[in-house]
């Protein structure tokens, strides 16, 4: 559980930052305003979603490389390293799945749905915005966990106590 503290702090920090940004945007007062906000969010969200999916998939591939490197290293690694690699893989998988879900929501032509009740647009905007914040938070947690693991590996294989 102790290994999740710093990634959890990173996730919470980005979630609070996203919540603060949402408060700064203000309330969504009508479906017309929500449609404009959805279009703006979708333009940047497509880039974020694809970048997040790419980063998560790359992280998963690199974890396989790290496992091979740890196994071939002359130094004996404890189960802590393997557990962290599994945690990184888990975070990367959740990031990838959240990114794919986010990308899927952005391909829906929400502005073209004439039969969609007007009150749904603000709800849809809030849900997609929250999904965007979750994706960013998951990526931040993955990066922090990755850094801590790499730092631990370097400390194990570096001669001396200077890490």
N, C-alpha and C positions, 0 to 999 in steps of 0.2 A: 504494500500500500504506500510505503514511503516513496517509492519510485514515481508515483503519479502526482506528487505534490507540485513540482515545478511545471510539468505539462498542464496540470489543472489550473495553476496560477496563470499560465500563458493563455489558456482557453478562456478563463474568466476575465482576464484583462481585455481581450479582444471582444468578448461578449459585452462587457460594460462599455467599451468604446463604441461598438455598434449601437447599443441602446442609447448612449449619449447622442450619437449622430441622428438616430431616429427621433429623439426628443427635439433636437435642433431643427429638424425638418418641419416638425409641427404636426398637427392633426390633419388627417385626410378628410376633407369636409364633404366631398361628393364624388360621384363616379367619374365625372369629367376630369377632375383633378387626379384621381387615382389612375385613370387611363394614361395621362401624361407622365405621371411618376412611373408607371409600369413600363412605358416605352423607354424612358431614360434608364431605368434600372436594367432593362433587358439588354441594352446596348453594351453597358459595361459588364453586366453579369455573364454574357457569353464569353467574353475574354477571361474573366475570372474563373468560370467553370472549366473552360478548356485548359487553362494554365494549371489549375488545381488538379485536374484529372491527369495531366501529363506529369506533374510533380509527384503525385501519389504513385502512379505506375512506375516511374523511374525509381522512387524510393524502395518499392517492393523488389525491383530487380537488383538494386544495389545491396539490399539485405541478403540476398543469396550470395553475392560476392563477398560480403563481410563474413558470412558464416564459413565460406570456404577459406578465407584468409585466417580466421580465428582457428579453424581446425588444423591448418598447415603450420601455424606459428610454432616456434620452438618453446614458447612459454605456455604453461598450463593456465587455462582460463577457468574461472569458476562458473557456476551455473548462473550467476548474476548477469554475465554478458549475454548468455543465451536467452535468459528471461527478458532482458531489455530489447534484444533483437525481435523477440516475439511481440513485445509491446509496440515497438515501432511498426512492425508489420500490421498489427491490429489497427493502430491509428491510421496508417496509410490506407488500409482497406476501407475503413469508415470514411476517410476523406474522399477516396475515389468514389464510393457509392453515393455520398452526399453530393459530390460534384456532378455525377451523372444524373442524379435526380434534379439538381438545379438546372443543368443543361436541358433536360427534358421539359421542365416548366417554361423555359424561355423559348422553346420552339412552338408552343401553343400560340396561335394568333388571337390572343385575348381581345384585342381591339376589334376583331371581326365577328365576335359572337354577339349577334343581335338578340338572341333569345336569353342571354344571360341576365339575370335580374341585376338591376343597378346597384343594389346594396352589396353584391358580391365583389365588386371591383376593389373597394377598400380592404376587404378581407383577403383577397388574392394578393394585393400589394403587400400587406403585412406579413403574410405567409412566405412570399418569395423573398422579402427583405430579411426575415428571420432565417430562412435557409441560407442566404448569402453570408450572414454573420456566422452561422454554424460552420459553414465551409471554411471561412477564414480562421475561425477559432480552432478547428481541427487541424488545419495546416500549421498553425502556430504551435500547438501542442506536439505535433509530429516533429517539427524542427527542434524544439527544446529537448525532446526525448532523444532524438538523433544526436544532438550535440553532447548530451550527457553520456551517451553510450560511447561515442567516438573518443571523448575525453578519457573515459575509463579504460578503453582499449589502449590508447596512447600511454596512459600511466602504467599499464601492465607491461608494455613492451619497451618502454624507454629506460635505458640504464640510468641508475641514480634516482634521486628523490626530487627532481626539479620539474614536476608536473602538477 
